[in-house]
Amino acid sequence: MKQLLTSLALLALVPVGVALADTPDDILFDVYRNGSPFGEHTVRFQETENGALQVDVDVELWAGLGPITLFRYRHDSREVWDDGELVSVTADTFNDGTEMDFSLEGDAIPPLTLSSHWRGYQAGLDQVFNTETGEPMDVVIEDLGEEMFETPDGPVPARHLRIIGTLTADLWYDENGRWIGCAFEARGQEIRYVLRDS
């Protein structure tokens, strides 16, 4: 118990967000809707030939009744970071019949935190850059403190954040700032992300 409390206390001193000095490990989630498989959300990292960090986010969600598709969501985006600075972001989204896409580079990118979750958020932000629409989005970011979070490898100390925007999502980050969990409610359905091995 003493070791657990010490881990949580140290976590309070760790800023949320993955450092970009090294190529992070891929983040792979299985997504569940009301406890049933609903799709996957992956964040994959690789270094480009010129030393930049390329981040590919892919989300595939699907619900159906037999052969009939009742809901489909697909989101593919790419972020390119050079020396900690975002130099380009592109995205293509299909949200249950509505398609959106954009591509921005350099000074055309608003100086806002991206809504792709993997880098985390600072409490008190009132706007983020929506990676679905390519536009700023008003939000409320709440830091709910440190707690133990259950992963496939067992419980780990985690920082719990809540982002309130077009929907309200709870997010968890481990002591290294790595995104390890997500939960939200949409259309009356409970959505939960479960981390799996890279």
Sequence and secondary structure as in RCSB ss.txt:
>XXXX:A:sequence
MKQLLTSLALLALVPVGVALADTPDDILFDVYRNGSPFGEHTVRFQETENGALQVDVDVELWAGLGPITLFRYRH
DSREVWDDGELVSVTADTFNDGTEMDFSLEGDAIPPLTLSSHWRGYQAGLDQVFNTETGEPMDVVIEDLGEEMFE
TPDGPVPARHLRIIGTLTADLWYDENGRWIGCAFEARGQEIRYVLRDS
>XXXX:A:secstr
 HHHHHHHHHHTTS SS  SSS    EEEEEEETTEEEEEEEEEEEE TTS EEEEEEEEEEEEETTEEEEEEEE
EEEEEEETTEEEEEEEEEEETTEEEEEEEEGGGS SS BTTSTT   TT  EEEETTTTEEEE EEEEEEEEEEE
ETTEEEEEEEEEEESSSEEEEEEETTS EEEEEEEETTEEEEEEEE  
